[in-house]
Amino acid sequence: MTAARGSTALFAALAVLVGLLLAVPRAHAVEEMRQFNKDDTKPSRTKVCPKGKRYSDKKRDCVKTSCGTGQVWSGGVEACLDGNSASLSDEDLYLAAGDFALEARYADALPLLFRIKDRNNPQVLNLIGYSTRKLGDVDKGIDYYHRALAIDPNYTKARQYLGEAYLLKDDVAKAKEQLMEIADRCGGPCDDYELLVKAIAAHVTGEAIVGW
């Protein structure tokens, strides 16, 4: 009887937690995909602009960067170039892939990510893992998250996504391990921690998270 009451109380507490955390926006994930920095331990140098725009150093403002099919915005020349152009930087390719990922166009994001020269960038590996997992290959996505974390164990966004991937495999214990790793590296609750808490609580209580 005591155990049953304890279990009921736990699920009730988790239900309340889900209700509170569902209001937490995925703004941090959006920021991650719209900023690029080869050294993730330092603040990003890319100013975040509204969707469909990028920051122009020349104009010192956000400019419209919508490109046609098969084209990618080049920050260097501040114009749309063919998606296969050698003039596109790693940053150009990553940001274009991030825009595709935010639009749930994961199959379009991956070819751009695989063209990035610095394939040892944990941010790139993380987005490859995210897009791969979203396309249904959870195990391969997990492999890419691990590759990102092998390079930067403190990359908490990759740990958040890894935890979510484990939940898709119904492995709550491993998801909680990543939650604790995030807490240790953040020094307490942070955006990635709160997002994974929300995902774990929703998984345990059977609540659906739109867009997850």
Secondary structure as the mmCIF struct_conf table of DSSP 4:
data_model
#
loop_
_struct_conf.conf_type_id
_struct_conf.id
_struct_conf.beg_label_comp_id
_struct_conf.beg_label_asym_id
_struct_conf.beg_label_seq_id
_struct_conf.end_label_comp_id
_struct_conf.end_label_asym_id
_struct_conf.end_label_seq_id
HELX_RH_AL_P HELX_RH_AL_P1 THR A 2 LEU A 21
TURN_TY1_P TURN_TY1_P1 LEU A 22 ALA A 23
BEND BEND1 VAL A 24 VAL A 24
BEND BEND2 ARG A 26 ARG A 26
HELX_RH_AL_P HELX_RH_AL_P2 ALA A 27 MET A 33
TURN_TY1_P TURN_TY1_P2 ARG A 34 ARG A 34
BEND BEND3 LYS A 38 LYS A 38
TURN_TY1_P TURN_TY1_P3 ASP A 40 THR A 41
BEND BEND4 LYS A 42 LYS A 42
BEND BEND5 THR A 46 THR A 46
HELX_LH_PP_P HELX_LH_PP_P1 LYS A 47 VAL A 48
BEND BEND6 PRO A 50 PRO A 50
TURN_TY1_P TURN_TY1_P4 LYS A 51 GLY A 52
STRN STRN1 LYS A 53 SER A 56
TURN_TY1_P TURN_TY1_P5 ASP A 57 ARG A 60
STRN STRN2 ASP A 61 LYS A 64
TURN_TY1_P TURN_TY1_P6 THR A 69 GLY A 70
STRN STRN3 GLN A 71 SER A 74
TURN_TY1_P TURN_TY1_P7 GLY A 75 GLU A 78
STRN STRN4 ALA A 79 ASP A 82
TURN_TY1_P TURN_TY1_P8 GLY A 83 ASN A 84
TURN_TY1_P TURN_TY1_P9 ALA A 86 SER A 87
HELX_RH_AL_P HELX_RH_AL_P3 ASP A 90 LEU A 102
TURN_TY1_P TURN_TY1_P10 GLU A 103 ALA A 104
HELX_RH_AL_P HELX_RH_AL_P4 TYR A 106 PHE A 114
TURN_TY1_P TURN_TY1_P11 ARG A 115 ARG A 115
BEND BEND7 LYS A 117 LYS A 117
TURN_TY1_P TURN_TY1_P12 ARG A 119 ASN A 120
HELX_RH_AL_P HELX_RH_AL_P5 PRO A 122 LYS A 134
TURN_TY1_P TURN_TY1_P13 LEU A 135 GLY A 136
HELX_RH_AL_P HELX_RH_AL_P6 VAL A 138 ILE A 151
TURN_TY1_P TURN_TY1_P14 PRO A 153 ASN A 154
HELX_RH_AL_P HELX_RH_AL_P7 THR A 156 LEU A 168
TURN_TY1_P TURN_TY1_P15 LYS A 169 ASP A 170
HELX_RH_AL_P HELX_RH_AL_P8 VAL A 172 CYS A 186
TURN_TY1_P TURN_TY1_P16 GLY A 187 GLY A 187
BEND BEND8 GLY A 188 GLY A 188
HELX_RH_AL_P HELX_RH_AL_P9 ASP A 191 THR A 205
TURN_TY1_P TURN_TY1_P17 GLY A 206 GLY A 206
TURN_TY1_P TURN_TY1_P18 VAL A 210 GLY A 211
#
